[in-house]
Amino acid sequence: MRITKEQITSSNEKRLKQHQSRWHVLKEQLEEKGADTNEMIKQLRLFQIAIPSWALGTGGTRFGRFPIGGAPRNLEEKMMDIGLLHSLNSSSGAISLHIPWDIPDNIPNIKSLAKELDLRFDAVNSNTFQDQPNQKYSYRYGSLSHTDKNVRNQAIAHNLEVVKYGVALGTNVLSVWLSDGAIFPGQHNIREALQRTSDSLQQIYKGMPDDFEMLVEYKPFEPAFYATVIPDWGTSLLLVNKLGDRAKTLVDLGHHLPNANIEQVVATLLSEKKLGGFHFNDSKYADDDLTTGSIKPYQLFLIFHELVEGLRAQNLPMQHLSWMIDASHNIKDPLEDLLQSVEAIKLSFAQALLVSENRLHDAQLQNDPALAQEILQDAFRTDVRPLVAEARLQEGGVLEPIGCYREFKVRGELIKERGKNAVATGL
């Protein structure tokens, strides 16, 4: 299924009068405060968030999976779904592949389809947390940290194979997440496991092309509940500092212990020039992988404030980093969930652009915490939905992505094309 320009135009015409009324009011309010709305719209139009290839099907819980039908059955259909999202929100113009769930068998055809859908390839992701069919050595007790050198070499070779796919597709970023660790005390030597992981990452790093970046993710627990080898941003930073300039830390918003100050982590990594990218989601308890902004929208805003301020201070564009979604939609239509996540990200970005950094910095220098709070919360409490909608409209998208998705009966059309029992690859 594809959404035509005629459908988009027709849908927008129905909503245009109401949108223009709301946008006119907000534009006046923002410009009275000194905001450059044209520059904000420019920034919002440029900002793209990659959709992971593993997020197009209904996710599963630990106990079951409940498909809703119409899921993409191969990489081409996944790309078509991302093309659908991008045609609606004009902000999902990139795809992040997970290998071997989504191996591009015919590179020229895949690149041609990406061009046709106005998509580029973002980070490629390796998988050494599962055993694959016909795999010689098992990752049951780890991969890059395994005590058996044969297992480590197999995992290293897999990562370098993923890099080759990235080169062929035109990306230059490898994302590495390890489930390696100990479930029980004494299961492995913590110090030696970390050293083996560091050595393995060094071999991957040395095997990458000179323009390739490695993003090293971290996670405090699950499935290694006692001692994950890379449990936090500090351990990731330790490892990437040993690797070199092209190795950076990947922040997954769900990969922190409860109430962690993620915005401080972001600011610190930015300061050290070691922040490589994001996996966006939200959480209530742990790594819940919920829709971005559905639980802690203020925290998401504070994170974006640190990003906007920090990147601006270093004179770097927002696209300097890799922006990806990593969520599970076990009871939602995954495409609706992704539309909601992208919208939440764009709203937080827009709110962060509203912060008067000069006024905030003066308040900080004057040790005026009340004024600093007022400045931040004034931006956060501003309803910027008309601003984000106007940017989307100017970029060729629809004014109301979820509304149009349902108006066009997208899920029903996908079920007609692919069947009620279609299931996507991945978790």
C-alpha positions in Angstrom: 0.0 0.0 0.0 1.1 3.5 -0.7 -0.4 6.9 0.3 -0.7 9.3 -2.7 0.0 13.0 -2.7 -3.6 13.4 -3.7 -4.8 11.7 -0.6 -2.5 13.8 1.6 -3.7 17.0 -0.1 -7.4 16.0 0.3 -6.9 15.1 4.0 -5.0 18.4 4.7 -7.7 20.5 3.0 -10.3 19.2 5.5 -8.1 20.3 8.5 -6.4 23.3 7.1 -8.7 26.0 8.4 -8.6 24.8 11.9 -4.9 24.3 11.8 -4.2 27.8 10.4 -6.3 29.3 13.2 -4.3 27.5 15.9 -1.0 28.1 14.2 -1.7 31.9 13.8 -2.3 32.2 17.5 0.7 30.2 18.6 3.0 32.0 16.0 2.0 35.4 17.5 2.6 34.2 21.0 6.0 32.8 20.2 7.2 35.8 18.2 6.1 38.1 21.0 8.6 36.2 23.2 11.3 36.7 20.6 11.3 33.2 19.0 12.3 32.8 15.4 9.5 30.6 14.2 10.9 30.3 10.7 14.2 28.9 12.0 12.3 26.6 14.3 10.3 25.2 11.4 13.5 24.8 9.4 15.1 22.8 12.3 12.0 20.6 12.7 11.8 19.9 8.9 15.4 18.7 8.9 15.1 16.4 11.9 14.6 12.8 11.0 14.2 9.8 13.3 15.2 6.3 12.1 12.6 3.5 12.3 14.2 0.1 13.3 13.4 -2.8 11.0 12.4 -4.9 14.1 9.6 -2.5 15.2 7.2 -2.9 12.3 5.4 -6.0 13.7 3.6 -6.4 16.9 6.0 -7.0 19.7 5.8 -9.8 22.2 5.8 -10.2 25.9 7.7 -12.9 27.7 4.6 -15.0 27.6 3.1 -14.5 24.2 2.7 -12.6 21.0 -0.6 -11.3 19.7 -0.4 -10.4 15.9 -3.0 -8.1 14.5 -2.4 -9.0 10.9 -0.9 -7.2 7.9 2.7 -7.4 9.4 5.6 -7.1 6.9 6.9 -10.5 6.0 10.3 -9.4 4.6 12.6 -6.5 4.5 11.0 -5.0 1.4 7.6 -4.9 3.1 9.2 -3.4 6.2 10.6 -0.6 4.1 7.2 -0.1 2.5 5.7 0.4 6.0 8.4 2.9 6.9 7.7 4.7 3.6 4.0 4.9 4.7 5.1 6.4 8.0 7.4 8.9 6.2 4.6 9.9 3.8 2.4 10.8 6.8 4.9 12.5 9.2 7.8 13.5 6.9 10.1 12.7 9.8 10.8 9.0 9.4 13.1 9.1 6.4 15.6 6.5 7.7 15.7 2.8 8.5 17.9 1.0 11.0 18.5 -2.7 10.1 18.9 -5.5 12.5 21.1 -8.4 11.2 20.4 -11.3 10.7 16.6 -10.6 11.2 16.7 -8.4 8.1 19.5 -9.4 5.8 19.4 -7.5 2.5 19.8 -10.3 0.0 19.6 -8.1 -3.1 21.5 -4.9 -2.3 20.8 -3.1 -5.6 17.1 -3.7 -5.3 17.0 -2.7 -1.7 18.9 0.5 -2.4 16.6 1.2 -5.4 13.5 0.7 -3.2 15.0 3.0 -0.5 15.5 5.8 -3.1 12.0 5.3 -4.4 10.6 5.7 -0.8 12.9 8.6 0.0 14.7 6.5 2.8 18.3 6.3 3.8 20.0 3.7 6.0 21.0 4.6 9.5 22.9 2.4 12.0 23.1 -1.4 11.3 22.7 -3.5 14.4 24.4 -6.8 15.2 22.8 -9.7 17.1 24.8 -11.9 19.4 22.1 -12.3 22.0 20.4 -15.1 20.1 21.5 -18.4 18.5 20.7 -18.5 14.8 19.9 -21.6 12.7 23.0 -23.5 11.8 25.2 -21.4 14.1 28.3 -23.4 15.1 28.8 -22.1 18.6 26.1 -21.0 21.1 25.9 -17.7 22.9 24.2 -19.2 25.9 27.1 -18.1 28.1 28.0 -14.9 26.3 29.4 -13.7 23.0 32.2 -11.1 22.9 32.9 -11.9 26.6 32.8 -15.7 26.3 35.5 -17.8 27.9 35.8 -19.8 24.6 37.8 -17.9 22.0 36.0 -19.8 19.2 32.7 -18.2 20.4 34.3 -14.8 20.6 35.7 -15.1 17.1 32.3 -16.1 15.8 30.7 -13.0 17.4 33.5 -10.7 16.1 33.1 -12.2 12.6 29.3 -11.5 12.7 29.8 -7.9 13.7 32.3 -7.4 10.8 29.8 -9.0 8.4 27.1 -6.5 9.6 29.6 -3.7 8.9 30.0 -5.0 5.3 26.2 -4.8 4.9 26.3 -1.2 6.2 29.0 -0.3 3.7 27.0 -1.8 0.8 23.9 0.2 1.9 25.7 3.5 2.4 25.7 3.8 6.1 28.8 4.1 8.3 27.5 3.3 11.8 27.5 -0.1 13.7 25.4 -0.4 16.8 26.5 -3.1 19.3 24.3 -4.3 22.2 25.4 -7.2 24.3 23.3 -9.4 26.6 26.5 -10.9 27.9 26.8 -11.2 31.7 26.2 -13.3 34.7 22.7 -14.4 36.0 24.2 -15.8 39.2 26.9 -14.6 41.6 30.2 -16.4 40.8 29.1 -17.5 37.3 32.0 -15.7 35.7 35.0 -13.6 36.7 33.6 -10.0 36.3 37.0 -8.4 35.7 38.1 -11.0 33.1 34.7 -10.9 31.3 35.0 -7.1 30.8 38.6 -7.5 29.5 37.6 -10.1 27.0 34.7 -7.8 25.8 37.2 -4.9 25.4 39.6 -7.1 23.4 36.8 -8.3 21.2 35.5 -4.8 20.5 39.0 -3.8 19.7 39.2 -6.4 16.9 35.8 -5.3 15.5 36.9 -1.6 15.6 40.2 -2.4 13.8 38.3 -4.3 11.2 35.9 -1.5 10.3 36.6 1.0 7.5 38.2 4.3 8.6 35.0 6.3 8.3 32.8 3.8 10.2 31.6 4.6 13.8 30.8 2.1 16.5 28.1 2.8 19.0 28.3 0.8 22.2 25.0 0.4 24.1 24.6 -0.5 27.8 21.9 -2.1 30.0 21.9 -2.6 33.7 20.1 -6.0 33.6 18.1 -8.4 31.5 18.8 -11.0 30.5 22.0 -11.0 32.7 20.2 -10.2 35.9 23.2 -10.3 38.3 26.1 -8.6 36.4 25.7 -7.4 32.8 29.1 -6.9 31.3 28.3 -3.4 30.1 25.8 -2.3 32.7 25.9 1.5 32.5 27.1 4.6 30.5 30.3 4.8 32.5 31.4 1.3 31.5 30.4 2.1 27.9 32.4 5.3 28.0 35.4 3.4 29.5 35.3 1.0 26.6 34.8 3.5 23.8 37.6 5.7 25.1 39.9 2.7 24.8 38.7 2.1 21.2 39.2 5.5 19.7 37.6 8.6 18.3 35.1 6.6 16.1 33.6 4.8 19.0 30.8 6.4 21.0 28.1 5.6 23.5 24.5 4.8 22.5 21.9 5.9 25.0 18.7 3.8 25.2 16.2 5.7 27.4 14.9 2.5 29.0 18.4 1.2 29.8 18.7 2.9 33.2 17.9 2.1 36.8 14.7 3.8 38.0 14.9 7.6 38.4 18.3 7.9 36.8 19.1 11.4 35.7 19.4 10.6 32.0 19.7 14.3 31.0 22.8 14.5 33.1 24.2 11.4 31.4 23.5 13.0 28.0 25.2 16.3 29.0 28.3 14.5 30.3 28.7 12.4 27.2 28.2 15.4 25.0 30.8 17.3 27.0 33.2 14.4 26.4 32.2 14.3 22.7 31.3 10.6 23.1 27.5 10.7 22.6 26.8 8.8 19.5 23.0 8.4 19.3 19.7 7.4 20.9 17.2 4.6 21.2 14.0 6.4 22.1 11.3 4.8 24.2 9.7 5.3 27.6 9.5 3.3 30.9 7.7 3.1 34.2 9.7 0.4 35.9 12.7 -0.8 33.8 13.3 -1.5 30.1 9.6 -1.4 29.3 10.0 -0.1 25.7 6.8 1.9 25.9 5.8 4.6 23.5 8.2 7.6 23.7 6.8 10.3 25.9 3.9 8.3 27.2 5.2 8.1 30.8 7.8 10.8 31.4 7.3 13.6 28.9 9.1 16.2 31.1 12.2 14.1 31.3 12.2 13.8 27.5 12.0 17.5 27.2 14.9 18.0 29.7 17.0 15.5 27.6 16.3 17.5 24.5 17.1 20.7 26.2 20.6 19.3 27.0 20.9 18.1 23.4 19.9 21.4 21.9 22.1 23.5 24.2 25.1 21.1 24.1 25.1 20.6 20.3 24.7 24.3 19.8 27.6 25.1 22.1 29.8 22.7 20.0 28.4 24.2 16.7 27.1 20.8 15.6 23.8 20.0 13.8 21.2 17.8 15.4 21.8 15.1 12.7 25.3 14.8 14.0 23.8 12.0 16.1 21.9 8.8 15.2 18.3 9.1 16.3 16.4 5.8 16.4 13.3 4.4 18.1 13.4 1.1 20.0 10.0 0.2 21.3 7.6 -2.8 21.7 4.0 -2.5 20.8 2.5 -5.7 22.1 -1.1 -4.4 22.2 -1.0 -1.5 19.8 -0.9 -1.2 16.0 2.9 -0.8 15.6 2.5 1.8 12.9 0.3 4.0 15.1 2.7 3.5 18.0 5.6 4.7 15.8 3.7 7.7 14.6 3.0 8.6 18.3 6.6 8.1 19.2 7.9 10.3 16.4 5.4 13.0 17.3 6.5 13.0 20.9 10.1 13.3 19.9 9.4 16.2 17.6 7.3 18.0 20.3 10.1 17.7 22.8 12.6 19.0 20.3 10.3 21.9 19.5 9.8 22.8 23.2 13.6 22.6 23.7 14.1 25.1 20.9 11.8 27.5 22.7 14.1 27.7 25.8 15.8 31.1 26.0 19.3 29.9 26.6 20.7 33.4 27.4 18.1 34.0 30.0 18.5 30.6 31.5 22.3 31.0 31.6 22.0 34.3 33.4 19.7 32.8 35.9 22.2 30.0 36.5 25.0 32.5 36.9 22.9 34.5 39.4 22.1 31.3 41.3 18.3 31.8 40.8 16.8 28.3 40.7 13.2 29.6 40.8 13.7 31.7 37.6 15.6 28.8 35.9 12.6 26.5 36.6 10.2 29.1 35.3 12.1 29.4 32.0 12.3 25.7 31.5 8.7 25.0 32.4 7.3 27.9 30.4 8.8 26.2 27.3 7.6 22.7 28.4 4.0 23.9 29.0 3.7 25.6 25.6 1.5 23.6 23.3 3.7 23.4 20.3 1.5 20.9 18.4 0.5 23.6 15.8 4.2 24.4 15.2 5.1 20.8 14.6 2.1 20.4 12.4 3.1 23.4 10.3 6.6 22.1 9.9 5.1 18.7 8.8 2.7 20.5 6.4 5.6 22.5 4.8 7.6 19.3 4.4 4.7 17.6 2.5 3.3 15.5 5.3 -0.2 15.4 6.8 -1.6 17.6 9.6 -2.8 14.7 11.7 -0.8 11.5 11.2 -2.9 9.2 13.4 -6.2 10.6 12.1 -5.1 10.2 8.5 -3.8 6.7 9.2 -7.2 5.7 10.3 -9.0 7.7 7.7 -7.0 5.9 5.0 -7.7 2.5 6.7 -4.1 1.6 6.4 -4.1 -1.5 8.7 -7.1 -2.9 6.9 -5.4 -2.5 3.5 -2.2 -4.1 4.8 -4.3 -7.1 6.1 -5.8 -7.4 2.6 -2.4 -7.5 1.0 -0.5 -9.7 3.5 -3.1 -11.7 5.4 -4.4 -11.8 8.9 -1.7 -14.2 10.1 1.3 -12.4 8.7 4.1 -12.2 11.3 7.2 -10.0 11.1 10.7 -11.2 11.8 12.4 -10.3 15.1 11.3 -10.5 18.7 
